[in-house]
Amino acid sequence: MIRKCTGLDFHTIHAIINDAAQAYKGVIPADRWHDEYMTKEELRHEIDEGVEFWGYEDHGELVGVMGIQPVLDVTLIRHAYVRTNLRNKYIPVVRVFLT
C-alpha cells in the first residue's frame, strides 16, 4: 500500500534512508560520505523546507520512501530509498509518481 507518511513515521523514514544509502558507500566520494548518511536534523530540515514523504508498506511495514517537493510548476523527486533487503525488487513507490 502506498500512503502519505506522517510525523509518526519520522524515525522509520530516517532508518530507511540510512539503510538504503549503504549501497552508495564507496561510490559517493569519501569527502562527502558519512556513516550516518542523513542525520535526523538534516531530515527534519528537508521536511521543514517542504519535502513531503510518501511510503510503501509491505505487510504493515514501511519499506520504501520517496520525498517529493513542489517547486513552482513542477514536483521534484528529492529522495527515493528502499530497505536493503528489498533492493532490486519491485517497489511501486516511484511508479505512482511517474504515471
Order of alpha helices (4+ residues) and beta strands (2+ residues): beta-alpha-alpha-beta-beta-beta-alpha
